[in-house]
Every structure is written in C-alpha cells, then in structure tokens.
Amino acid sequence: MSRLLAWLGAVLLLLVASALFLVSRALEDQPLVTASDEVSAASISRARDILRRNDPRRLAPNTTRDVRLAGSDLEALLNFAARRGIRGAASLDLRQGGADVRYTATLPRLLADLGVGRFVNVEASLGASGGSQIDIEQVRIGRIPLPGALFEALLAQYIRHTDLAPEVALLKKTISKVAITPADVTVTYVWQPELLDSARNLALSPADQQRLAAAQRLFVDTLGRASPGSRKVALADVLGPLLQQAGGQPGADRTQAYRDVLLVTALHLSGRNISMLIPDAARWPKPRPVTLTLRERGDLAQHFVISAAIAAQAGAPLAKAIGLDKEIDDSQRGSGFSFVDLAADRAGTRLGQLAARSPERLAAAVAAGLTDAALLPPIDGLPEHMMADEFRRRFGSPEAPAYRQMSDEIDRRIAALALFR
C-alpha cells in the first residue's frame, strides 16, 4: 500500500511539475502585439457599407452573396473582439491563400510581481484552399509549438461542449467559400434566416434580455414622470433620474445598469425599436411620444446619448470614430458637417466612459443633479451645416491643422465641465 501511495505521489508531483513547466513556457515577459485604441472613421464607413449591402431584411432565403473585407478592417474587428474578453490585442497579415494571426492576452500584474511573465502570446498560421474550410496550419503559444491538427482537434472538442456548437454548425452550413489574397478576404455565403436568430442569441443572453426589459420599464416610467403633458423634455431631466434609479438598485452592478439604460435610451432616440434585438420586446411597455432635447435641440440629444451608449458598451475610440464618420457622411449627402454635433458626440463619449470606468463618480454627479449645461458646454462659435466643398475649403481634412485646432477647442470646452474633470 505504501508503495502505491508513493507511486501516486510521484505521478502527481510529475504532473504538477509538467504543468508549471508548460505555464513557464507559455507566459512571456514581452507582448507580441501592442494594443492600439485607434479606430478609423474610414473603417467604420466601410463596415457600414458592408452592412447596407448585406442587410438581412433585403435578402431572400438561400441568396448567395460575397463579402469582401480588407485586411485592415479584419484586424480592427479582431481587436474589437479582443477587447471584449480578456484584455488583449491582435494583428493580422494576409498572404495568398492564407493568413498569419498574432494575439497577446495581458494577464494581471500580480503575475509579474511573482516573477512570472504576464503575457500570453499566440501565433497561428491559417490556410484557405479555396473551399469553405480554413485550416490551422500551425500554432505557437509562447514558446510551445502545437501542430495545427492537434489544435483543431482540441478546439473542436471545446466547441462541442459549449453553447457555441449550434452556431458553428450553422456557420459551416452557410459559408460556401473563403478566398484569401494579400489585400483582402472574400467570404461567399448562402443567406439562411436562422443566422439572424443565431446572432441575436449570441449577442444577448436570456439574462441580458431580462436586464434590458427592466431598463426599458425604468426608462418608460422616468419619461412618463418628466414634465407631464409636455411634448419636449430636457435630456438632463430624464437622464439624471434614470441613471440615479438604475445605479441605485439594490445589489446592482452599477456599470452594467448604466450601460443598459443608456442603450435603451439610445435606441429610443435613434428611432430604432428594441424589438430588432429582442423580438419579445414588441410586448414591452412603450414610452410616451416626446422629444428629448439638449440645449433645446433634439439632434444634440441624439448625438450625445448614442455616443454615450457606444462608449459605455464598446469604448471611446469606437464612439469617436463613429461620430466623425457620421459628420463626414453628412457633409457629403446629409445636413452638412457640424462641429456642434461633434461636440455632443464627444461629450456623450465622456459620459459613457464615466459610466464604464468610474461609475461611483458618475453616481455622485447624478445624485447632485444634472442640467443640460452640465452635460454639454457652450456651442457658440462652432461651425456647422458645412457641405463637403465648404468643409474642405475651411478645414481641409481631419488631419489638417485647422481641423485639429477646432477639435482641440471642443475638447477644451468639454474638459472645463465639472462632470468631466
């Protein structure tokens, strides 16, 4: 018996030593990829064009479509996904028939204090032979090389035991061809209506839907109490009480509560029905017809809240890029480029950052009371309604000195507000 215990102890010690050895080989002191928070307005514009061309509301079942994505846009998508999970950064290099992907996950600083590397660096070489399958040719995790076939087998086993298995199977059924060149990736797919339901299920879990239902009820109740009988209500008169009630719920995750009410309010202001995301929401309470205004303008309330919701959910760089892209688009075929709108975008982005990063500070601010002047600085002297030719004549481009000077002035005004100091 003692010999058996000694043997088991030796095996256990060997397993622990092997695990520690693998961890030491997998963790490194330096990142392979350095994170970048920049998201370009051009990338946002291209993504919007792709979504327009592939709007599921316009596609008949079994319609075959091609989606072409530039390497830089794919890299931006990878980095956006990386920021949603373990904090990390990704890079992508396309080549004929394949791609090289690099990813760095940043672990807690405590590991560095213990003398262990805090970066998990992953390198993968992918190949596309012209069919629908993307092959993993080889993988390296830190200093540990893994054969591509082994990694694919482990990944398949992992997916098989998660909720992702039905979605992956549907995706394989939908995609008929993947072609990779040094410039872009072209995906040929056959539209299946089930994809929309699958995307909704992945985006919003049942718990997410329950939280948003509660946020919708709170928004409807708060709007109903604000200036009864009036068709126009100041945004601060609704947003202040809404944030205060959402963040004050017993046991609530304050950051998540802020994200939920900002999303619900943004959907209302954008004219989008939340039932697009959650079909059951068609039966939820409806807000009374009212126009929310910021500095007595409905458009500024829209810009402010939509940017706040995007920044709270996805981060400030994306919110800023979307705001800039919207103004550039308006200069070409809309109401014209507006630095006033841009100021509302950026002020809303700052509020979204507060909600996500400093919820206690935001809670103290809303408890003290919000006013329109506390949310958006004075807008006098900021040019607006400039069509493309006038914008180029006066400010050149977003990289030109004249534009940067106006941009810095907006940032200075916003920074002067007590809420954002």
N, C-alpha and C positions, 0 to 999 in steps of 0.2 A: 504493500500500500504506500509506504513512504517513497519507494522508487517511482511509483506512478505519479505521486504528487510532485516529486522533484522534476519528473519529465514535463508535466503540465506547466510547472513554474518556469522551466527553461523555455518552453514554447511561447508562453505569454510574454516573457522578457524579450524573446526574439521578435515577436510581433510588435511590441511597443518600440523596440529599437528600430525596426524597419519603418514604422510609421513616422518616428521622429526624423529618421534619415530622409524619408520622402518629403516631409514638410520642409526640412532644411534645404533640400534641393529645389522645391517648388517656390519658396519665398525668396525674394531678392531685395537688395538694398536700393536699387535704382529702378525707376519706371521705364518701361519700354516705350510707352506712349505718354506724352504730356497732355493733360486736359486743356481744352480750349473752350471758352464760353461763347465764342463768336458764332452767330448765326446770321448769314447774309440775307438781305431783303431779296436778292436775286433767287436764292434757293427757295424762299417762301413763295415767290411768284411762280417758279417752275412747278413746285408741288401743287399749288392751287390750279394751275393749268392742267396738270395730270388728273386731278380730282374732277375738274369740269368735264374733261373728255371721257372719263370713266364713271360718271355719275350713275349709280345703280338704278335710279329712278327712270333712266332713259334706256336701260339695257333690257332686251328681251332674254328670257332663259335660253341657254345654250349659244349665246352670241360669243363669237371668238374675237378677242381684242389683243392688241400688242401694247405693252407699257415699256417705254424706254427711259431708263434712269441714268443720268451722268454719274461718274464715279464720285464726284464731289458731293452730289446730293445723297447718294447712298451712304457715304461716310458721315454726313450730317445726321441721317436717320439712325445710324449705328450709335453715334454719340448721344443722341436724344434718348435712345433706349437704354444706353449705359447709365445715364444719369438717373433713370427711374428706379434702378435696383441698387446693387452695391455700387458705391461711387467709383466711377472709372472713366476711362477714355479709350477710344478706338481709332484705328487708322486703316485705310483700305487702299491697296494698289491693284488695279486691274491689268490683266495681260491677255493675250489672245487665248481664249479657251479656258481661262481660269482667273483666280484672284488670290492675293495674299492678304490675310487679315491679321492685325495685331491688336491686342487688347490688354489693358492694365487695370486691375482692380486694386484700389487702395484700401488697406485694412487699418484698424485702429492704431493710433500712435503708440499705444501701450506695448505693442509687439516690438517696436523699435527700441523702446526703453528696456525691454528684456533681452536685447541683443539679437533679436530675430528680425529678418527682413520683413517689411510691411507691404511689399508689392507682389501681387500675383501677375506675372507676365505670361500671356498666352499668344503663341504664333500658330497660325493654321494656313495651310495651302489647300485651296479648293480648285476643283476642276469641273468643267461642264463639257460633255462630249457632244452636245447638240440636241440631246433629248430633254426630258423633264427632270432628270436626276442631277443633283450636284454632289460630286464625290469629294469626300475629305481625304486628301492625298497623304498628308502628314500633319502632326500636331506636336507642339513643344510647350510644356507647362514649366516655366522657369528653366531649369537645366535638365528636365526629364523629357526625353523624346518618347512619343507614343505613335505606333503605326496607325495610319488613318483607319484601317479596317477595324482595329480594336476600339478606337474612339467612337466610330459609328455604331458599333455593337453596344457599347456602354450607353451611348446617347439614346439608342432605340429602346433599351431596357428601361431607362429613366422615363422616357415619354410614355411608354406602355403603362407605367404605374402612376401616372398623373392625370389630371383633368384635361391635359392638352391633347391626349391621344385622338379624340374625335376630330378636333380642329386640324391636326396634322394630316389625318387621313383625308379629310375634305380638301385640304390644300393640294395634296398629291393628286387627287382626282381632278382638280380644277386646272392646274398648271400643265400645259402640254409641251412646252419647250422653253429652255433657258439658253440664251446665246450671250457670250461674254467677249468683248473686244477691249483693247486698251483704253477706249474712250467711254464705253457705257455698257450697261446690261439691258438686254431686251427680254422681257418675260411675255410669253404668249399664253393666254388663259382662256378658258371657256366659262362664261359667267353662269354661276349657279345661285339662285335666290337664297339658298341656305347660308351662303357666305355672309350675308348681312346679319342674320341672326347669330351666326358664329362670332362675328366681330363685336356685336353688342355684348354677347356673353363674356367674351374675353375682356372687354373694356370695363364692364360694370358687373360686379358680382351681386348676388342677392343682398348682401349686407350693404353694398354701395347704393343699391336701389332703395333700400329702406331708409338710409340716411338722407338721400335726396328727396324722398317723399316727405320726410319730416321737415326738411329745409323748405320745400315748396309750401307746405302748410304754414310755416312760420312767416314766409315772405307774403303770402296772401293775407294773413292776419295783420301783419305790420302795415302793409299797404292800405288795408281797409281802415286802420285807425288814424292814418296820416291825413290831415286836412279833409275830413269827410265832406263830400259834395263838390270838392274842387276837381277840375279836370287836369290841373298842373300841380305838381308837388316837387319841392326842392329835394334833390337827391339826398342831402345830408339828413333831412327829416325822416327818411326811410332807412338809409344805410346805417346811421348811428344806432337807432334802436334795434335794428335787425342783427347787427354784429354783436351788440351787447347781450341780447337774448340768446343768440346762438352760442356765444362763448361762455355764457353763464349757466348752461345746462349742467345739472349735477353729473359728475363723472365724465363729462365730455372731453374729448380730445380737442382742445381749443383750435389748434391749427386746422384739423380736418373739418371742424364745424365752420370755420371761416371759409375754407375752400368750397364747401357745399353751398352755403348761402350766396357766395359770390358767383358761383356757376349758375345757380338758379336765376339770380338777378340778371346776369349777363344774357342768358337765353331769352329772358323776357324782353330785355331792351333791344336785342338784336332781331326780335320778331320771330325767333326760332321756337317752335313748340318742343318742349322736353320729351314729348312722345316720340320724336325722331330717335332718341336714345333709348327710351323705355316705353314700349307700346302701352303698357298698363297705365302710364301717366295720363292717357286720354280721359281717365276717370277721376283724376286728382282734382282738388279744388282749383278754380280759375281765378286769377287776380282781377280786380275791377279795372275797367278801361281808364287809364290815367297816364299822363306823360310825365316822366321824371326829368327834371332839368338840373343843370349845373351852371351856375352863373346865368340863370334864366334861359339856358339853351339846351334843348333836348339832345342835339347831336353831341355835345360835350359830355353829357351824362353817359351816352352810349360808349363813346371812346374811353372814358375813364373806367367804367365798370368792366367792359370787355377786356381791357388791358390788365386790370387788377385780377380778373379771374384767370387769365392765361399765365400771368406771372406767379400767382399762388399755386397753380397746378404744375406748370412746366418750367418756370424760371424766367428771370428778367430778360436774358438775351433773346429768347424766342418772342416775348411780348414786344420788345423794342423793334425787332426785325419785322414783325407783322405790322406794327404801327407805321413804320417807314414805308413798307411795301404798299400799304393801303393808300398813303398820301401820294406816292409816285403814280399809282394806278389812277387815282382821282385826277391828277394833273393831266393825264392823257385822255380820259374819257368820262370823268365824273364831275364833281363840283370844284375841282381845282386843288392844287397843293395848299395845305393850310398849316402854318406853324402853330396856330391856336389849337387845332386838332392834335398836333404832335405834342403840345404841352399837356393836354388832357390825357393822351396816351401815356406819357412818361410819369405824370403824377399818379395815374392809376397803377402803373407798374410798381411804383414805390410803395403804394398801399398793399399790393399783392405780395411784395417782398416782406413787408412788415407782418402780414398775416402768416406767411410761411416760416419766417426766421425769428421774429420777435413777437409772438402772439401776446405775451404778457404786457409788453409795451403798448401794443395796439389796444388791448383791453382797457388799460388805464386811460388812454386817449379817448376812447368812445364813452367811457364812464363819465369823463369830464364834459362830454358834449361835443358834437361835431357841427360845423357850419360849412356852407359852400366855400367860404373864403379860407377855411382851414384845409380843404381838400385840393383846391386849385388856386394858384397865385394869380395876380392881375394879368390880364391878357392884352392890355393896351399896347400898341406898337408892334404887335406880332403880325406879319403879313399873312394873308390868306386869299383864297379864291384865285390862285395863280394857275393858269393853264401851262402846258409843257413849255411852250416857247418863252413865255414870260419868266417862268421859273429858271430856265437855263440862262436867260439873259441877266437876271438879277443875282442868281446864286450858283450857277454852273451845275454842280453835282453834289451829292452828299460828302464827297471828299474835298471839295473846294473850300478855300479859306472863308469866303463869305458865308457859306452854309455853316461851317464849323463855328463861326462867330455867333450866328443866330442860335445854333444848337446849344452852345455854351451859355448863352443868355437865358435860355429856357431852363437849363439845369441850375443856374444860379438862383433864379426865382423860386424854383421848387425847393432847393436846399434851404431857402430862407424861411420856409414854413415850419412852424414848431413841430408839427406831426412828423416831419421827415428829418429833423436834425439828429 
